[in-house]
Amino acid sequence: MALNLKVEEPGKGVVLVSAAGEVDLNTSPQLRQAMAPHLKKKMRGLVVDLSQVSYMDSSGIATLIEAMQGCQKFGMSLRLSAPSTAVSEVFKMAHLDKIFEIRASREEAMKDLG
Amino acid sequence: MPTAATDKKVKQFEALLKIGQRLSSEMQLDRLLEMILDETTHVMEADRSSLFLVDREKKELWSKIAQGTTEIRLPIGKGISGAVAKTGEIINIPDAYADRRFNPETDKRTGYHTQTILCVPMKNPEGSIIGVIQVLNKKRGVFDPSDEEVLLALAGQAAVAVENARYHSAALAQERMKKDLEFARTIQEGFLPQALPAVSGWEFAAQYKAALDVGGDFYDFIPLSEGQMGVLIGDVSGKGVSAALFMARLMSDFRFYATSLSSPGEVVGRMNQILVERSRRGMFVTLCYLLIDLSEGKITVVNAGHLAPLVRQTSGGVVPLEGAANTPLGILAQQTFAEHHYHLQPGEIITLMTDGILESMNKKGTLFGPKRINRILADAARGAEQTGKSIFQAVNRFAQGTPQHDDLTLICLRRKQATKAPKARASKSQGKEEKVSLHVKSDPRYLALVRRNLEFMLAQDEILDQDIQRIVLAVDEAAANVIRYAYQGDPCQNMDFTFSITPDWLTIEIRDYGAKPDLEKIKPRALEEIRPGGLGTRFMKEVMDQVNYDISPPKGTLLTMKKRRSASGGGK
């Protein structure tokens, strides 16, 4: 199953990546490519909307960790919005549920960023 | 009293009338042109004549025969004949070498000496210029206005005759082609199945549209013994009658071998042998043959250079069944044809097609292409018939009436959803084993396919059902590790999966044939460590009760993961 990605800039310095589908070894490079160009100076935040992601494996997690490290480098915040229970479960198994900034909705995730 | 001048004129027009009659009875263009030149030279009392026809597409004048010379092509607008063809005005040159419009190149080459030239347009009755006639070197004196008038009249006659002949030969060729195509179409349609198979639990649909020039598409549903069905689709290279005859023999041979040999790979191999012997002029065949076990949905695919069948999963995913890429039939002798296996789940649809669909073209020359197919398939869950119709309608809308030069063929088959999921427990409580085997290439694209198969199997089991997501994750991680580490990302290697459920255990085996792991290094990462990598292995150990790497095979590794199947929650 494919991964569909939409990239928007809803506010100045804020990028919203909406993912839909499955993130695995096959599709995680697409997610990486969608996020990478926006990790740069003068950006404030990256929001990844996971509400439509039905599956994520360790390569997806690794991609998000990479993005988090990139955000740190440029002083940006990374926020994940509305992961499904299946994806939340994987974050929990990886003990990363506390490390990522996870918000209940994309509106929540975008607050105070712009 | 007629003067000498008027007498001459009368004679010329009598000649013209005669020519007109003769010309209109000659329908062969080459002979007609020759005749026009002979008569022109004679009537005009000239030394030689030439005739050029307009090639509108290339914006050129061409002449197959110019008396005394060979075929010539000239750009319209250039030179004397070119200028006449462009403007439609007569050019009359009394002294060639004193006129700047004359180019002495041809004289130099041929040794001819041009003195006088008269060149007029050939206009058809609608007034458009279809060519020019040029006469050289009047026997006595120079070409005068009455010569111009006569040659113009002659050119008009010739124009009508040329158009008639052209129309006639085009009409003849068209008539012959139409007869051929009707014959080809009769053959082709006579051999394609007249009805769709009716099998409970399955839906079959086929759509077929012959191209204008009848390609060599074919398909067949072959009922076999013991609840099996053969489904065949293919394309003979070439078009018209010869391709249709080739296809007809192929289909009857295929039916014979499909019913007498049990392995689909063998059937296709035997057909290849026959076609290599029979094939002439480089004709070859691509085909895809599916052997379907109707009771369980197990499908054996043999693909000989054809488009990969597409599986539309119930989740909306579209996965190509890309097994071993075999060569087309009829090219190389002694080929073996590898089989590929897929377990079609209830609700899933397989779509088979010929490249006429993908290569359907719209007015702008854009191809329909695989993405549009995938979108239609993914878009909505449909029955087999509706899926086929949707794709055909989309192709028609896309082509907007642009004539297609290849046949369009599409087959859809769907395993119907069971009205009630079978009770897996009943069989397991009798100590039976449920087993699914899956062979895929080490391409990350197939990970989704592996997950779907496993998900389906686990969903049938009321105990493992609750742990589907975690188990699927563990298996996916193990497979991803094989791709990344054992095969270093090479997508063309083999991975074999076996999932089995017994009353006590779920056992998952993953066999690879790549680099063996360093067992010391396969350790789950410490919890505090959040760097990427190693996470997958931790997931595997966390979900499963046993994870064991057997590196004893001469090549590769057998990974066995076990999870206890106990309703009391004794497992993890």
Boltz contact constraints between the chains, C-beta under 6 A:
constraints:
  - contact:
      token1: [A, 1]
      token2: [B, 315]
      max_distance: 6.0
  - contact:
      token1: [A, 1]
      token2: [B, 317]
      max_distance: 6.0
  - contact:
      token1: [A, 1]
      token2: [B, 448]
      max_distance: 6.0
  - contact:
      token1: [A, 24]
      token2: [B, 447]
      max_distance: 6.0
  - contact:
      token1: [A, 25]
      token2: [B, 444]
      max_distance: 6.0
  - contact:
      token1: [A, 25]
      token2: [B, 447]
      max_distance: 6.0
  - contact:
      token1: [A, 25]
      token2: [B, 480]
      max_distance: 6.0
  - contact:
      token1: [A, 26]
      token2: [B, 444]
      max_distance: 6.0
  - contact:
      token1: [A, 26]
      token2: [B, 445]
      max_distance: 6.0
  - contact:
      token1: [A, 26]
      token2: [B, 447]
      max_distance: 6.0
  - contact:
      token1: [A, 57]
      token2: [B, 476]
      max_distance: 6.0
  - contact:
      token1: [A, 57]
      token2: [B, 477]
      max_distance: 6.0
  - contact:
      token1: [A, 58]
      token2: [B, 477]
      max_distance: 6.0
  - contact:
      token1: [A, 58]
      token2: [B, 535]
      max_distance: 6.0
  - contact:
      token1: [A, 58]
      token2: [B, 536]
      max_distance: 6.0
  - contact:
      token1: [A, 62]
      token2: [B, 532]
      max_distance: 6.0
  - contact:
      token1: [A, 65]
      token2: [B, 532]
      max_distance: 6.0
  - contact:
      token1: [A, 86]
      token2: [B, 469]
      max_distance: 6.0
  - contact:
      token1: [A, 94]
      token2: [B, 535]
      max_distance: 6.0
  - contact:
      token1: [A, 95]
      token2: [B, 527]
      max_distance: 6.0
